[in-house]
């Protein structure tokens, strides 16, 4: 009986450890469904047309803009890693603040990016300017 308890504890520990292998799995799924077509599976973007997300200085410089860009899209010039991009991006208004948070955290921790994880309450604050169709930039 005692050995069974040890085995059970070990199995629970291993199961919980496996969950940590891909902590932003929902973000990855959402990215694949909504972002990958343009920004590519590896976050490289489309040279000269779609900005990269892998190694993008824009993510670090303007983290407060990213939730609004995901929700409302963006039109006009933006500079990423010294390259000017001017391709309109459609927003995804139906995503919840939790889903947007998961996408951001997936991007922040993928393709060599080592950016801070954001909390959904921070994303909620960053989304407030978007709620009234006010552009945050």
C-alpha positions as CSV (number, residue, x, y, z in Angstrom):
1,X,0.0,0.0,0.0
2,X,2.8,2.4,0.9
3,X,4.6,1.7,-2.4
4,X,1.3,2.5,-4.2
5,X,1.2,5.9,-2.6
6,X,4.7,6.7,-3.7
7,X,4.0,5.6,-7.2
8,X,0.9,7.7,-7.3
9,X,2.8,10.8,-6.0
10,X,5.5,10.2,-8.6
11,X,2.9,9.9,-11.4
12,X,1.2,13.1,-10.3
13,X,4.6,14.9,-10.2
14,X,5.5,13.7,-13.6
15,X,2.1,14.8,-15.0
16,X,2.4,18.2,-13.5
17,X,5.9,18.5,-14.9
18,X,4.8,17.7,-18.3
19,X,2.2,20.5,-18.2
20,X,5.1,23.0,-17.8
21,X,6.7,21.8,-21.0
22,X,4.4,24.1,-23.1
23,X,3.1,26.7,-20.7
24,X,1.6,28.9,-23.5
25,X,-0.1,26.1,-25.4
26,X,-3.4,28.1,-25.8
27,X,-1.3,31.0,-27.1
28,X,0.4,28.8,-29.6
29,X,-3.0,27.4,-30.8
30,X,-4.4,31.0,-31.1
31,X,-1.3,32.2,-32.8
32,X,-1.5,29.3,-35.3
33,X,-5.2,30.1,-36.0
34,X,-5.0,33.9,-36.2
35,X,-1.5,35.1,-36.8
36,X,0.6,32.5,-38.5
37,X,-0.7,33.1,-42.0
38,X,1.0,36.4,-42.1
39,X,3.7,36.3,-39.4
40,X,4.7,32.7,-40.3
41,X,5.2,29.7,-38.0
42,X,8.6,30.8,-37.0
43,X,7.6,34.5,-36.4
44,X,9.8,35.7,-39.3
45,X,7.1,37.7,-41.0
46,X,7.1,38.3,-44.8
47,X,10.2,40.2,-45.8
48,X,9.3,43.8,-46.7
49,X,5.6,43.3,-46.2
50,X,4.8,41.7,-42.8
51,X,7.0,42.6,-39.8
52,X,8.7,39.8,-37.9
53,X,7.8,38.9,-34.4
54,X,10.9,36.8,-33.8
55,X,13.5,39.2,-32.4
56,X,11.3,42.2,-33.0
57,X,12.5,45.3,-31.2
58,X,8.9,46.7,-31.5
59,X,7.6,44.2,-29.0
60,X,10.1,45.4,-26.4
61,X,9.8,49.1,-27.2
62,X,6.0,49.3,-27.3
63,X,4.5,46.5,-25.2
64,X,1.4,48.6,-24.4
65,X,0.5,48.8,-28.1
66,X,0.5,45.1,-28.8
67,X,-2.9,44.3,-27.3
68,X,-4.7,47.0,-29.3
69,X,-2.9,46.0,-32.5
70,X,-4.1,42.4,-32.0
71,X,-7.7,43.6,-31.3
72,X,-8.0,46.5,-33.7
73,X,-5.3,45.9,-36.2
74,X,-3.0,48.6,-37.5
75,X,-2.8,50.8,-40.5
76,X,0.1,53.0,-41.5
77,X,3.8,52.9,-41.1
78,X,5.6,51.1,-38.3
79,X,9.3,50.4,-37.9
80,X,10.5,47.0,-36.7
81,X,14.2,46.3,-36.5
82,X,15.0,49.4,-38.6
83,X,12.7,48.2,-41.5
84,X,9.6,50.3,-42.3
85,X,6.4,48.3,-42.9
86,X,3.2,49.8,-44.2
87,X,0.9,46.8,-44.7
88,X,-2.5,47.0,-43.0
89,X,-3.2,44.4,-40.4
90,X,-6.8,43.4,-39.7
91,X,-7.7,43.2,-36.0
92,X,-9.3,40.2,-34.3
93,X,-12.0,41.9,-32.2
94,X,-13.6,38.6,-30.9
95,X,-10.5,37.6,-28.9
96,X,-10.9,38.0,-25.2
97,X,-8.3,39.8,-23.1
98,X,-7.2,36.3,-21.8
99,X,-6.7,35.0,-25.3
100,X,-4.7,38.2,-26.3
101,X,-2.6,37.7,-23.1
102,X,-1.9,34.1,-24.1
103,X,-0.9,35.1,-27.7
104,X,1.4,37.8,-26.4
105,X,3.0,35.5,-23.9
106,X,3.5,32.8,-26.6
107,X,5.2,35.4,-28.8
108,X,7.3,36.8,-25.9
109,X,8.7,33.3,-25.2
110,X,9.0,31.9,-28.7
111,X,11.6,31.9,-31.5
112,X,14.4,33.1,-29.2
113,X,12.4,36.0,-27.8
114,X,13.1,36.5,-24.1
115,X,10.6,39.1,-23.2
116,X,8.7,39.5,-19.9
117,X,5.5,37.5,-19.4
118,X,2.4,39.8,-19.1
119,X,-0.5,39.4,-16.8
120,X,-4.1,39.6,-18.1
121,X,-4.8,42.6,-15.8
122,X,-2.0,44.5,-17.5
123,X,-3.4,43.6,-20.9
124,X,-6.8,44.8,-19.7
125,X,-5.3,48.2,-18.9
126,X,-3.6,48.4,-22.2
127,X,-6.8,47.5,-24.0
128,X,-8.8,50.4,-22.4
129,X,-7.8,53.0,-25.1
130,X,-9.1,50.5,-27.7
131,X,-12.5,50.1,-26.1
132,X,-13.7,53.5,-27.5
133,X,-11.9,53.0,-30.8
134,X,-9.2,55.4,-29.6
135,X,-5.9,54.5,-31.2
136,X,-3.2,54.2,-28.5
137,X,-0.5,55.6,-30.8
